[in-house]
Amino acid sequence: MLKDRKAYESTLDAQLAQWKADIDVLKAKAKRAEVNAMVSYDKAIDALQGKHDEAGRNLSKLKAASDEAWESVKDGTEKVWVELKALFHGAIEKP
């Protein structure tokens, strides 16, 4: 189980790093956007940044969880991951 746990946590680490890079790309696009689109980007980036921070906190809790609590913490972490992924899909579809 420990091997699976570490592999899962490593996968989440990699995804979180990728999402941080994606947020940086959106910030760059927002700087080049017209004023109306800039407001939209700023709102999306704020939401993404907040959810990204929450996902990072959850991942830290997951890594620190005891074997007994790990599955329960994993469920909460997965919920935040789904929410963050949905925010990214919405942000990408915006102008």
MOPAC internal coordinates of N, CA, C and O (Angstrom, degrees):
PM7 1SCF
backbone

  N    0.0000 0     0.00 0     0.00 0    0    0    0
  C    1.4466 1     0.00 0     0.00 0    1    0    0
  C    1.5297 1   110.98 1     0.00 0    2    1    0
  O    1.2310 1   120.34 1   143.20 1    3    2    1
  N    1.3346 1   116.95 1   -36.80 1    3    2    1
  C    1.4579 1   120.04 1  -178.85 1    5    3    2
  C    1.5213 1   111.28 1   -61.03 1    6    5    3
  O    1.2310 1   120.52 1   141.14 1    7    6    5
  N    1.3353 1   116.61 1   -38.86 1    7    6    5
  C    1.4666 1   120.14 1   179.07 1    9    7    6
  C    1.5299 1   110.36 1   -63.84 1   10    9    7
  O    1.2310 1   120.53 1   135.52 1   11   10    9
  N    1.3433 1   116.59 1   -44.48 1   11   10    9
  C    1.4627 1   120.91 1   177.89 1   13   11   10
  C    1.5232 1   111.13 1   -63.48 1   14   13   11
  O    1.2310 1   120.66 1   140.02 1   15   14   13
  N    1.2996 1   116.34 1   -39.98 1   15   14   13
  C    1.4588 1   121.36 1  -179.87 1   17   15   14
  C    1.5246 1   109.99 1   -62.32 1   18   17   15
  O    1.2310 1   120.39 1   131.95 1   19   18   17
  N    1.3223 1   116.86 1   -48.05 1   19   18   17
  C    1.4649 1   120.50 1  -179.11 1   21   19   18
  C    1.5311 1   110.90 1   -64.82 1   22   21   19
  O    1.2310 1   119.93 1   141.15 1   23   22   21
  N    1.3125 1   117.75 1   -38.85 1   23   22   21
  C    1.4654 1   121.03 1   178.15 1   25   23   22
  C    1.5179 1   110.26 1   -63.91 1   26   25   23
  O    1.2310 1   120.46 1   136.92 1   27   26   25
  N    1.3215 1   116.73 1   -43.08 1   27   26   25
  C    1.4639 1   121.41 1   179.22 1   29   27   26
  C    1.5279 1   110.06 1   -62.37 1   30   29   27
  O    1.2310 1   120.58 1   133.19 1   31   30   29
  N    1.3353 1   116.49 1   -46.81 1   31   30   29
  C    1.4549 1   120.67 1  -179.73 1   33   31   30
  C    1.5255 1   111.14 1   -62.98 1   34   33   31
  O    1.2310 1   120.01 1   141.84 1   35   34   33
  N    1.3234 1   117.59 1   -38.16 1   35   34   33
  C    1.4661 1   121.36 1   177.79 1   37   35   34
  C    1.5217 1   111.16 1   -64.69 1   38   37   35
  O    1.2310 1   120.61 1   141.05 1   39   38   37
  N    1.3183 1   116.44 1   -38.95 1   39   38   37
  C    1.4623 1   121.02 1   177.18 1   41   39   38
  C    1.5228 1   110.20 1   -62.61 1   42   41   39
  O    1.2310 1   120.40 1   136.68 1   43   42   41
  N    1.3198 1   116.83 1   -43.32 1   43   42   41
  C    1.4628 1   120.56 1   178.73 1   45   43   42
  C    1.5244 1   110.95 1   -65.92 1   46   45   43
  O    1.2310 1   120.26 1   140.29 1   47   46   45
  N    1.3279 1   117.11 1   -39.71 1   47   46   45
  C    1.4708 1   120.56 1   176.19 1   49   47   46
  C    1.5239 1   110.73 1   -57.06 1   50   49   47
  O    1.2310 1   120.77 1   133.05 1   51   50   49
  N    1.3184 1   116.13 1   -46.95 1   51   50   49
  C    1.4681 1   121.11 1  -178.79 1   53   51   50
  C    1.5227 1   110.91 1   -63.78 1   54   53   51
  O    1.2310 1   120.21 1   137.52 1   55   54   53
  N    1.3339 1   117.21 1   -42.48 1   55   54   53
  C    1.4608 1   120.59 1   179.81 1   57   55   54
  C    1.5145 1   110.88 1   -64.86 1   58   57   55
  O    1.2310 1   120.48 1   138.74 1   59   58   57
  N    1.3189 1   116.68 1   -41.26 1   59   58   57
  C    1.4650 1   120.62 1   179.67 1   61   59   58
  C    1.5292 1   110.15 1   -62.92 1   62   61   59
  O    1.2310 1   120.23 1   138.37 1   63   62   61
  N    1.3106 1   117.17 1   -41.63 1   63   62   61
  C    1.4692 1   120.98 1   177.55 1   65   63   62
  C    1.5283 1   111.00 1   -63.31 1   66   65   63
  O    1.2310 1   120.43 1   139.35 1   67   66   65
  N    1.3286 1   116.79 1   -40.65 1   67   66   65
  C    1.4628 1   120.59 1   178.56 1   69   67   66
  C    1.5219 1   110.78 1   -63.89 1   70   69   67
  O    1.2310 1   120.92 1   137.29 1   71   70   69
  N    1.3292 1   115.85 1   -42.71 1   71   70   69
  C    1.4586 1   119.20 1   179.52 1   73   71   70
  C    1.5299 1   111.01 1   -64.64 1   74   73   71
  O    1.2310 1   119.74 1   144.47 1   75   74   73
  N    1.3189 1   118.10 1   -35.53 1   75   74   73
  C    1.4645 1   120.12 1   176.37 1   77   75   74
  C    1.5236 1   109.55 1   -61.84 1   78   77   75
  O    1.2310 1   120.44 1   136.87 1   79   78   77
  N    1.3189 1   116.77 1   -43.13 1   79   78   77
  C    1.4706 1   120.47 1   177.69 1   81   79   78
  C    1.5268 1   110.44 1   -62.97 1   82   81   79
  O    1.2310 1   120.26 1   139.93 1   83   82   81
  N    1.3279 1   117.11 1   -40.07 1   83   82   81
  C    1.4644 1   121.06 1   178.69 1   85   83   82
  C    1.5331 1   111.40 1   -64.12 1   86   85   83
  O    1.2310 1   120.50 1   141.63 1   87   86   85
  N    1.3354 1   116.65 1   -38.37 1   87   86   85
  C    1.4596 1   120.24 1   177.23 1   89   87   86
  C    1.5270 1   109.12 1   -63.28 1   90   89   87
  O    1.2310 1   120.40 1   139.10 1   91   90   89
  N    1.3242 1   116.84 1   -40.90 1   91   90   89
  C    1.4662 1   120.44 1   178.48 1   93   91   90
  C    1.5298 1   111.18 1   -62.25 1   94   93   91
  O    1.2310 1   120.17 1   142.04 1   95   94   93
  N    1.3301 1   117.28 1   -37.96 1   95   94   93
  C    1.4673 1   121.25 1   177.31 1   97   95   94
  C    1.5239 1   109.70 1   -64.06 1   98   97   95
  O    1.2310 1   120.44 1   135.98 1   99   98   97
  N    1.3308 1   116.76 1   -44.02 1   99   98   97
  C    1.4677 1   120.10 1   178.32 1  101   99   98
  C    1.5255 1   111.34 1   -62.64 1  102  101   99
  O    1.2310 1   120.25 1   142.20 1  103  102  101
  N    1.3216 1   117.12 1   -37.80 1  103  102  101
  C    1.4675 1   120.04 1   177.20 1  105  103  102
  C    1.5253 1   110.39 1   -62.04 1  106  105  103
  O    1.2310 1   120.43 1   138.71 1  107  106  105
  N    1.3121 1   116.78 1   -41.29 1  107  106  105
  C    1.4666 1   120.55 1   178.48 1  109  107  106
  C    1.5290 1   110.91 1   -64.69 1  110  109  107
  O    1.2310 1   120.16 1   138.56 1  111  110  109
  N    1.3283 1   117.29 1   -41.44 1  111  110  109
  C    1.4677 1   121.24 1   177.30 1  113  111  110
  C    1.5225 1   110.36 1   -63.31 1  114  113  111
  O    1.2310 1   120.62 1   140.05 1  115  114  113
  N    1.3246 1   116.43 1   -39.95 1  115  114  113
  C    1.4604 1   120.68 1  -178.92 1  117  115  114
  C    1.5239 1   110.63 1   -62.56 1  118  117  115
  O    1.2310 1   120.44 1   142.86 1  119  118  117
  N    1.3130 1   116.76 1   -37.14 1  119  118  117
  C    1.4625 1   120.07 1   179.43 1  121  119  118
  C    1.5208 1   112.35 1   -66.07 1  122  121  119
  O    1.2310 1   120.64 1   151.75 1  123  122  121
  N    1.3338 1   116.38 1   -28.25 1  123  122  121
  C    1.4707 1   120.53 1  -179.05 1  125  123  122
  C    1.5363 1   112.37 1   -93.56 1  126  125  123
  O    1.2310 1   120.13 1   172.88 1  127  126  125
  N    1.3069 1   117.35 1    -7.12 1  127  126  125
  C    1.4642 1   121.37 1  -174.11 1  129  127  126
  C    1.5255 1   111.68 1   -78.83 1  130  129  127
  O    1.2310 1   121.41 1   -18.59 1  131  130  129
  N    1.3077 1   114.91 1   161.41 1  131  130  129
  C    1.4607 1   120.90 1   173.45 1  133  131  130
  C    1.5236 1   108.62 1   -70.42 1  134  133  131
  O    1.2310 1   120.38 1   -14.68 1  135  134  133
  N    1.3056 1   116.88 1   165.32 1  135  134  133
  C    1.4600 1   122.08 1  -172.95 1  137  135  134
  C    1.5360 1   112.42 1   -55.34 1  138  137  135
  O    1.2310 1   119.47 1   131.81 1  139  138  137
  N    1.3272 1   118.61 1   -48.19 1  139  138  137
  C    1.4685 1   120.73 1  -178.92 1  141  139  138
  C    1.5179 1   111.53 1   -62.03 1  142  141  139
  O    1.2310 1   120.73 1   135.48 1  143  142  141
  N    1.3131 1   116.21 1   -44.52 1  143  142  141
  C    1.4650 1   119.98 1   179.28 1  145  143  142
  C    1.5262 1   110.36 1   -68.10 1  146  145  143
  O    1.2310 1   120.49 1   147.84 1  147  146  145
  N    1.3301 1   116.67 1   -32.16 1  147  146  145
  C    1.4615 1   121.24 1  -179.35 1  149  147  146
  C    1.5333 1   110.81 1   -60.54 1  150  149  147
  O    1.2310 1   120.56 1   138.38 1  151  150  149
  N    1.3119 1   116.53 1   -41.62 1  151  150  149
  C    1.4627 1   120.67 1   178.76 1  153  151  150
  C    1.5213 1   109.85 1   -62.68 1  154  153  151
  O    1.2310 1   120.53 1   137.15 1  155  154  153
  N    1.3065 1   116.60 1   -42.85 1  155  154  153
  C    1.4569 1   121.38 1   178.37 1  157  155  154
  C    1.5273 1   111.13 1   -62.44 1  158  157  155
  O    1.2310 1   120.96 1   134.44 1  159  158  157
  N    1.3294 1   115.76 1   -45.56 1  159  158  157
  C    1.4628 1   119.81 1   177.94 1  161  159  158
  C    1.5314 1   110.84 1   -61.76 1  162  161  159
  O    1.2310 1   120.43 1   135.64 1  163  162  161
  N    1.3197 1   116.79 1   -44.36 1  163  162  161
  C    1.4595 1   120.05 1  -178.19 1  165  163  162
  C    1.5257 1   111.68 1   -59.91 1  166  165  163
  O    1.2310 1   120.60 1   137.51 1  167  166  165
  N    1.3293 1   116.45 1   -42.49 1  167  166  165
  C    1.4683 1   120.12 1   178.32 1  169  167  166
  C    1.5250 1   110.54 1   -63.61 1  170  169  167
  O    1.2310 1   120.80 1   135.28 1  171  170  169
  N    1.3304 1   116.08 1   -44.72 1  171  170  169
  C    1.4597 1   120.13 1   179.94 1  173  171  170
  C    1.5216 1   110.98 1   -64.13 1  174  173  171
  O    1.2310 1   120.40 1   138.16 1  175  174  173
  N    1.3168 1   116.85 1   -41.84 1  175  174  173
  C    1.4641 1   120.85 1  -179.40 1  177  175  174
  C    1.5290 1   110.46 1   -65.30 1  178  177  175
  O    1.2310 1   120.12 1   138.28 1  179  178  177
  N    1.3237 1   117.38 1   -41.72 1  179  178  177
  C    1.4630 1   120.09 1   177.83 1  181  179  178
  C    1.5235 1   110.97 1   -60.36 1  182  181  179
  O    1.2310 1   120.61 1   134.72 1  183  182  181
  N    1.3288 1   116.44 1   -45.28 1  183  182  181
  C    1.4635 1   120.34 1   178.72 1  185  183  182
  C    1.5298 1   111.08 1   -63.42 1  186  185  183
  O    1.2310 1   120.85 1   135.94 1  187  186  185
  N    1.3238 1   115.99 1   -44.06 1  187  186  185
  C    1.4641 1   120.31 1   179.39 1  189  187  186
  C    1.5230 1   111.37 1   -63.53 1  190  189  187
  O    1.2310 1   120.54 1   135.85 1  191  190  189
  N    1.3218 1   116.57 1   -44.15 1  191  190  189
  C    1.4588 1   120.10 1  -178.66 1  193  191  190
  C    1.5242 1   110.86 1   -62.56 1  194  193  191
  O    1.2310 1   120.52 1   137.16 1  195  194  193
  N    1.3268 1   116.62 1   -42.84 1  195  194  193
  C    1.4620 1   120.61 1   178.41 1  197  195  194
  C    1.5132 1   112.17 1   -62.53 1  198  197  195
  O    1.2310 1   120.62 1   135.15 1  199  198  197
  N    1.3268 1   116.41 1   -44.85 1  199  198  197
  C    1.4671 1   120.42 1  -179.66 1  201  199  198
  C    1.5235 1   110.18 1   -69.85 1  202  201  199
  O    1.2310 1   120.10 1   144.39 1  203  202  201
  N    1.3408 1   117.41 1   -35.61 1  203  202  201
  C    1.4662 1   121.51 1   177.27 1  205  203  202
  C    1.5322 1   109.80 1   -62.41 1  206  205  203
  O    1.2310 1   120.64 1   136.75 1  207  206  205
  N    1.3204 1   116.38 1   -43.25 1  207  206  205
  C    1.4663 1   120.37 1   178.03 1  209  207  206
  C    1.5277 1   110.70 1   -62.69 1  210  209  207
  O    1.2310 1   120.78 1   137.64 1  211  210  209
  N    1.3241 1   116.11 1   -42.36 1  211  210  209
  C    1.4645 1   120.55 1   177.76 1  213  211  210
  C    1.5325 1   110.50 1   -62.20 1  214  213  211
  O    1.2310 1   120.36 1   137.87 1  215  214  213
  N    1.3272 1   116.91 1   -42.13 1  215  214  213
  C    1.4575 1   120.83 1   178.51 1  217  215  214
  C    1.5286 1   110.58 1   -62.60 1  218  217  215
  O    1.2310 1   120.30 1   140.35 1  219  218  217
  N    1.3145 1   117.04 1   -39.65 1  219  218  217
  C    1.4645 1   120.51 1   177.38 1  221  219  218
  C    1.5179 1   112.21 1   -63.22 1  222  221  219
  O    1.2310 1   120.96 1   138.17 1  223  222  221
  N    1.3296 1   115.78 1   -41.83 1  223  222  221
  C    1.4686 1   119.32 1   177.45 1  225  223  222
  C    1.5282 1   110.66 1   -64.08 1  226  225  223
  O    1.2310 1   120.72 1   138.47 1  227  226  225
  N    1.3240 1   116.23 1   -41.53 1  227  226  225
  C    1.4620 1   119.40 1   179.10 1  229  227  226
  C    1.5212 1   111.17 1   -64.66 1  230  229  227
  O    1.2310 1   120.38 1   140.62 1  231  230  229
  N    1.3284 1   116.89 1   -39.38 1  231  230  229
  C    1.4624 1   120.02 1   178.55 1  233  231  230
  C    1.5244 1   110.40 1   -64.09 1  234  233  231
  O    1.2310 1   120.21 1   141.00 1  235  234  233
  N    1.3101 1   117.20 1   -39.00 1  235  234  233
  C    1.4743 1   120.25 1   176.64 1  237  235  234
  C    1.5201 1   110.99 1   -62.40 1  238  237  235
  O    1.2310 1   120.49 1   137.74 1  239  238  237
  N    1.3369 1   116.68 1   -42.26 1  239  238  237
  C    1.4658 1   120.67 1   177.15 1  241  239  238
  C    1.5298 1   110.29 1   -63.09 1  242  241  239
  O    1.2310 1   120.64 1   139.70 1  243  242  241
  N    1.3322 1   116.38 1   -40.30 1  243  242  241
  C    1.4559 1   120.91 1  -179.80 1  245  243  242
  C    1.5225 1   110.53 1   -61.39 1  246  245  243
  O    1.2310 1   120.85 1   135.00 1  247  246  245
  N    1.3132 1   115.98 1   -45.00 1  247  246  245
  C    1.4642 1   120.73 1  -179.49 1  249  247  246
  C    1.5252 1   112.00 1   -65.18 1  250  249  247
  O    1.2310 1   120.54 1   147.96 1  251  250  249
  N    1.3289 1   116.57 1   -32.04 1  251  250  249
  C    1.4636 1   121.08 1  -177.55 1  253  251  250
  C    1.5307 1   112.84 1   -88.23 1  254  253  251
  O    1.2310 1   120.16 1   169.62 1  255  254  253
  N    1.3186 1   117.29 1   -10.38 1  255  254  253
  C    1.4638 1   121.09 1  -174.90 1  257  255  254
  C    1.5269 1   111.24 1   -67.65 1  258  257  255
  O    1.2310 1   121.81 1   -33.25 1  259  258  257
  N    1.3079 1   114.14 1   146.75 1  259  258  257
  C    1.4690 1   119.87 1   173.59 1  261  259  258
  C    1.5170 1   108.50 1   -70.19 1  262  261  259
  O    1.2310 1   120.57 1   -15.76 1  263  262  261
  N    1.3211 1   116.51 1   164.24 1  263  262  261
  C    1.4622 1   120.16 1   178.46 1  265  263  262
  C    1.5285 1   111.17 1   -58.16 1  266  265  263
  O    1.2310 1   120.69 1   144.18 1  267  266  265
  N    1.3344 1   116.28 1   -35.82 1  267  266  265
  C    1.4605 1   120.53 1  -178.59 1  269  267  266
  C    1.5308 1   111.63 1   -68.94 1  270  269  267
  O    1.2310 1   120.20 1   144.05 1  271  270  269
  N    1.3123 1   117.22 1   -35.95 1  271  270  269
  C    1.4626 1   121.24 1  -176.29 1  273  271  270
  C    1.5228 1   112.70 1   -92.39 1  274  273  271
  O    1.2310 1   119.85 1   168.39 1  275  274  273
  N    1.3187 1   117.90 1   -11.61 1  275  274  273
  C    1.4533 1   121.50 1  -171.00 1  277  275  274
  C    1.5250 1   112.94 1   -57.68 1  278  277  275
  O    1.2310 1   119.52 1   133.99 1  279  278  277
  N    1.3225 1   118.52 1   -46.01 1  279  278  277
  C    1.4722 1   121.32 1  -178.65 1  281  279  278
  C    1.5224 1   111.53 1   -61.11 1  282  281  279
  O    1.2310 1   120.61 1   139.32 1  283  282  281
  N    1.3253 1   116.44 1   -40.68 1  283  282  281
  C    1.4603 1   120.39 1   179.21 1  285  283  282
  C    1.5275 1   110.91 1   -65.72 1  286  285  283
  O    1.2310 1   120.51 1   135.48 1  287  286  285
  N    1.3119 1   116.62 1   -44.52 1  287  286  285
  C    1.4639 1   121.23 1   178.67 1  289  287  286
  C    1.5313 1   109.68 1   -66.07 1  290  289  287
  O    1.2310 1   120.63 1   143.40 1  291  290  289
  N    1.3215 1   116.40 1   -36.60 1  291  290  289
  C    1.4670 1   121.49 1   178.93 1  293  291  290
  C    1.5293 1   110.14 1   -59.68 1  294  293  291
  O    1.2310 1   119.91 1   138.39 1  295  294  293
  N    1.3259 1   117.77 1   -41.61 1  295  294  293
  C    1.4655 1   121.19 1   179.68 1  297  295  294
  C    1.5273 1   111.37 1   -60.08 1  298  297  295
  O    1.2310 1   120.36 1   135.93 1  299  298  297
  N    1.3247 1   116.92 1   -44.07 1  299  298  297
  C    1.4621 1   120.48 1   178.11 1  301  299  298
  C    1.5162 1   112.08 1   -65.83 1  302  301  299
  O    1.2310 1   120.84 1   141.99 1  303  302  301
  N    1.3255 1   116.00 1   -38.01 1  303  302  301
  C    1.4603 1   120.99 1   178.82 1  305  303  302
  C    1.5206 1   110.53 1   -65.39 1  306  305  303
  O    1.2310 1   120.42 1   137.42 1  307  306  305
  N    1.3206 1   116.81 1   -42.58 1  307  306  305
  C    1.4678 1   120.49 1   179.60 1  309  307  306
  C    1.5258 1   111.04 1   -62.94 1  310  309  307
  O    1.2310 1   120.29 1   143.35 1  311  310  309
  N    1.3358 1   117.05 1   -36.65 1  311  310  309
  C    1.4687 1   120.78 1   178.41 1  313  311  310
  C    1.5279 1   109.92 1   -61.24 1  314  313  311
  O    1.2310 1   120.42 1   133.47 1  315  314  313
  N    1.3182 1   116.80 1   -46.53 1  315  314  313
  C    1.4723 1   120.97 1   179.40 1  317  315  314
  C    1.5282 1   109.84 1   -64.24 1  318  317  315
  O    1.2310 1   120.08 1   141.81 1  319  318  317
  N    1.3365 1   117.44 1   -38.19 1  319  318  317
  C    1.4670 1   121.45 1   179.79 1  321  319  318
  C    1.5276 1   110.51 1   -62.10 1  322  321  319
  O    1.2310 1   120.35 1   137.52 1  323  322  321
  N    1.3125 1   116.93 1   -42.48 1  323  322  321
  C    1.4648 1   121.27 1   179.04 1  325  323  322
  C    1.5247 1   109.96 1   -63.67 1  326  325  323
  O    1.2310 1   120.52 1   137.36 1  327  326  325
  N    1.3233 1   116.61 1   -42.64 1  327  326  325
  C    1.4667 1   120.64 1   179.16 1  329  327  326
  C    1.5262 1   111.11 1   -63.74 1  330  329  327
  O    1.2310 1   120.36 1   138.02 1  331  330  329
  N    1.3268 1   116.92 1   -41.98 1  331  330  329
  C    1.4672 1   120.58 1   179.94 1  333  331  330
  C    1.5210 1   110.75 1   -66.75 1  334  333  331
  O    1.2310 1   120.67 1   138.93 1  335  334  333
  N    1.3114 1   116.32 1   -41.07 1  335  334  333
  C    1.4744 1   120.14 1   178.57 1  337  335  334
  C    1.5259 1   110.04 1   -61.60 1  338  337  335
  O    1.2310 1   120.09 1   138.18 1  339  338  337
  N    1.3378 1   117.44 1   -41.82 1  339  338  337
  C    1.4654 1   120.93 1   179.10 1  341  339  338
  C    1.5312 1   110.86 1   -64.47 1  342  341  339
  O    1.2310 1   120.26 1   140.20 1  343  342  341
  N    1.3222 1   117.11 1   -39.80 1  343  342  341
  C    1.4641 1   120.12 1   177.08 1  345  343  342
  C    1.5289 1   110.97 1   -61.93 1  346  345  343
  O    1.2310 1   120.51 1   139.55 1  347  346  345
  N    1.3223 1   116.63 1   -40.45 1  347  346  345
  C    1.4647 1   120.05 1   178.69 1  349  347  346
  C    1.5175 1   110.76 1   -63.27 1  350  349  347
  O    1.2310 1   120.39 1   135.86 1  351  350  349
  N    1.3160 1   116.87 1   -44.14 1  351  350  349
  C    1.4612 1   119.04 1   179.90 1  353  351  350
  C    1.5249 1   110.50 1   -61.54 1  354  353  351
  O    1.2310 1   120.16 1   139.64 1  355  354  353
  N    1.3089 1   117.30 1   -40.36 1  355  354  353
  C    1.4615 1   121.16 1   177.77 1  357  355  354
  C    1.5199 1   112.08 1   -66.34 1  358  357  355
  O    1.2310 1   120.33 1   140.29 1  359  358  357
  N    1.3293 1   116.97 1   -39.71 1  359  358  357
  C    1.4621 1   120.75 1  -179.10 1  361  359  358
  C    1.5274 1   111.49 1   -68.36 1  362  361  359
  O    1.2310 1   120.60 1   143.09 1  363  362  361
  N    1.2947 1   116.45 1   -36.91 1  363  362  361
  C    1.4609 1   120.84 1  -179.41 1  365  363  362
  C    1.5193 1   111.18 1   -67.77 1  366  365  363
  O    1.2310 1   120.37 1   146.92 1  367  366  365
  N    1.3333 1   116.89 1   -33.08 1  367  366  365
  C    1.4585 1   121.11 1  -178.89 1  369  367  366
  C    1.5173 1   113.03 1   -76.82 1  370  369  367
  O    1.2310 1   120.21 1   163.87 1  371  370  369
  N    1.3355 1   117.20 1   -16.13 1  371  370  369
  C    1.4643 1   120.54 1  -179.55 1  373  371  370
  C    1.5276 1   109.56 1   -76.46 1  374  373  371
  O    1.2310 1   120.62 1   -19.49 1  375  374  373
  N    1.3400 1   116.42 1   160.51 1  375  374  373
  C    1.4683 1   119.56 1  -179.08 1  377  375  374
  C    1.5128 1   112.43 1   -62.80 1  378  377  375
  O    1.2310 1   120.10 1   180.00 1  379  378  377

